[in-house]
Amino acid sequence: MAADQPNQKWAGDISYIWTREGRLYLAVHLELHSRRVIGWAISDRMKRDLAIRALKLAIALRSPPRGGVFHSDRGSQYWSHDYQKVLREYGLQSSMSGKGNRHDNAAVETFFKTIKAELIWRRNWETRHQAETSIFQYINGFYDLRRRHSALGGKSSLAFERQAA
C-alpha cells in the first residue's frame, strides 16, 4: 500500500521486544507517503489501549483529513470496538489485510525488520524502561530524522516531507 500525497494513508502494527523483565510491545503507525513514524506506544501488554494510544498520538501529530485510510492486520486490537470508534470519530476509514496476507502491510513490516536489525537485536536490556528509552531515541533521533530510505530516493522521512511541502 502506497500513498501519493501526505496523510492519505497510514498503516500500523504491533511487535514485541525482549527484556530481562519480560516482553515489551511496540505499536507503531506510519504515514505511508513519507514512511515517517507518526504514532507509537509501548506497553507490557498487547491490548487495544496500546494501539489506541499510538493512533491518538498520530492523530494529534498529523490532524488527518476526513476520509484518510488506516491500514492494519486483522489483530484484535484493530478490530476492537474502541479502536474502530476512534477511527470513525476522526473520519478515518479502516482497511485490513487479507486473511493470511502479510504483504498487505509491507511498510510496517519493513519498519519492524529495520528497527530490529539496527537496534533491538544488537542490545540486551535489563529493564523495559531501558528498551523504551532506546526505542524513543531511535525513532525520534534517527529513524525519522536521519535514516535514509530507498523508497524515498535516499532521503530521510523528514527531508522527504520538507521537499514535498
C-alpha positions as CSV (number, residue, x, y, z in Angstrom):
1,M,0.0,0.0,0.0
2,A,1.5,3.4,-1.0
3,A,0.3,7.0,-0.9
4,D,0.8,9.7,-3.5
5,Q,0.2,12.5,-1.0
6,P,0.7,13.1,2.7
7,N,-1.9,11.9,5.2
8,Q,-3.8,9.9,2.6
9,K,-2.9,6.5,4.0
10,W,-1.4,5.3,7.3
11,A,-0.5,1.8,8.4
12,G,0.1,0.2,11.8
13,D,1.1,-2.9,13.6
14,I,2.5,-4.3,16.8
15,S,5.7,-6.2,17.5
16,Y,7.5,-7.2,20.7
17,I,10.9,-6.8,22.2
18,W,12.5,-9.0,24.9
19,T,14.0,-7.5,28.0
20,R,15.1,-9.3,31.2
21,E,11.9,-8.1,32.8
22,G,9.8,-9.7,30.0
23,R,8.2,-8.8,26.8
24,L,7.6,-5.2,25.7
25,Y,5.1,-4.5,23.0
26,L,5.6,-1.7,20.4
27,A,2.7,-0.3,18.4
28,V,3.6,2.0,15.5
29,H,1.7,4.0,13.0
30,L,3.4,5.0,9.8
31,E,2.4,7.8,7.3
32,L,2.8,5.9,4.1
33,H,3.8,8.8,1.8
34,S,7.0,9.6,3.8
35,R,7.4,6.4,5.8
36,R,7.5,8.5,8.9
37,V,6.6,7.1,12.3
38,I,3.8,9.4,13.3
39,G,2.5,7.5,16.3
40,W,3.9,4.9,18.6
41,A,3.2,3.4,22.1
42,I,4.8,0.9,24.3
43,S,3.3,-1.4,26.9
44,D,4.0,-4.7,28.8
45,R,0.6,-5.9,27.5
46,M,-0.7,-6.2,23.9
47,K,-4.2,-4.8,24.4
48,R,-6.4,-2.5,22.4
49,D,-5.3,0.6,24.5
50,L,-1.8,0.2,23.2
51,A,-3.0,0.5,19.6
52,I,-5.3,3.3,20.5
53,R,-2.6,5.3,22.3
54,A,-0.4,5.1,19.1
55,L,-3.3,6.1,16.9
56,K,-4.2,9.1,19.1
57,L,-0.6,10.3,19.0
58,A,-0.6,10.0,15.2
59,I,-3.9,12.0,15.0
60,A,-2.5,14.7,17.4
61,L,0.7,15.0,15.3
62,R,-0.9,15.0,11.8
63,S,-4.5,16.2,12.2
64,P,-5.6,14.0,9.2
65,P,-8.3,15.0,6.8
66,R,-11.5,13.0,6.9
67,G,-11.5,10.1,4.5
68,G,-7.9,9.1,5.1
69,V,-7.3,5.3,5.2
70,F,-5.7,3.5,8.1
71,H,-4.4,0.0,7.2
72,S,-3.6,-2.8,9.7
73,D,-3.6,-6.5,10.0
74,R,-6.6,-8.3,11.4
75,G,-5.4,-8.2,15.0
76,S,-8.0,-8.0,17.8
77,Q,-6.6,-4.6,18.8
78,Y,-7.5,-3.1,15.5
79,W,-10.9,-4.9,15.2
80,S,-11.9,-3.7,18.7
81,H,-15.0,-1.6,19.1
82,D,-13.0,1.1,20.9
83,Y,-10.3,1.3,18.2
84,Q,-12.9,1.4,15.4
85,K,-14.8,4.1,17.3
86,V,-11.7,6.4,17.3
87,L,-11.2,5.9,13.6
88,R,-14.9,6.8,13.0
89,E,-14.6,9.8,15.3
90,Y,-11.9,11.3,13.2
91,G,-13.4,10.3,9.9
92,L,-10.7,7.7,9.1
93,Q,-11.5,4.5,7.1
94,S,-10.4,1.2,8.3
95,S,-8.6,-1.2,5.9
96,M,-7.3,-4.6,6.9
97,S,-5.0,-7.1,5.4
98,G,-6.5,-10.1,3.6
99,K,-6.5,-13.2,5.8
100,G,-3.0,-14.7,5.8
101,N,-1.6,-12.0,3.6
102,R,1.4,-10.5,5.4
103,H,2.5,-8.5,2.3
104,D,-0.5,-6.1,2.7
105,N,1.3,-4.3,5.5
106,A,4.8,-4.3,4.0
107,A,5.8,-0.8,5.0
108,V,5.2,-1.5,8.7
109,E,6.8,-5.0,8.5
110,T,9.8,-3.3,6.9
111,F,10.0,-0.8,9.7
112,F,10.0,-3.6,12.3
113,K,12.6,-5.5,10.4
114,T,14.8,-2.4,10.3
115,I,14.4,-1.4,13.9
116,K,15.2,-5.0,15.0
117,A,18.3,-5.2,12.8
118,E,19.6,-1.7,13.6
119,L,18.7,-1.6,17.3
120,I,16.9,-4.4,19.0
121,W,18.9,-7.5,18.0
122,R,22.1,-5.6,18.9
123,R,21.2,-5.0,22.5
124,N,20.0,-6.8,25.7
125,W,18.0,-4.6,28.0
126,E,17.7,-5.3,31.7
127,T,14.5,-3.3,32.0
128,R,11.6,-2.4,29.9
129,H,12.3,1.3,30.7
130,Q,15.8,1.0,29.2
131,A,14.3,-0.5,26.0
132,E,11.6,2.2,25.8
133,T,14.2,4.9,26.1
134,S,16.4,3.4,23.4
135,I,13.4,3.0,21.1
136,F,12.3,6.6,21.7
137,Q,15.8,7.8,20.8
138,Y,15.9,5.6,17.7
139,I,12.6,6.7,16.3
140,N,12.8,10.4,17.1
141,G,16.6,11.0,16.9
142,F,17.5,8.7,14.0
143,Y,14.7,6.9,12.0
144,D,12.5,9.8,11.1
145,L,15.3,12.5,11.2
146,R,18.3,10.9,9.6
147,R,17.8,7.4,8.3
148,R,17.7,7.3,4.5
149,H,15.0,5.3,2.8
150,S,15.5,3.7,-0.6
151,A,11.7,4.1,-1.2
152,L,12.2,7.9,-0.7
153,G,15.1,8.3,-3.1
154,G,17.7,8.1,-0.4
155,K,16.1,10.8,1.8
156,S,15.0,10.7,5.4
157,S,11.3,10.8,6.2
158,L,11.5,14.4,7.4
159,A,13.7,15.6,4.5
160,F,11.2,13.9,2.1
161,E,8.3,15.7,3.8
162,R,10.0,19.1,3.7
163,Q,10.7,18.6,0.0
164,A,7.0,17.6,-0.7
165,A,5.6,20.6,1.2
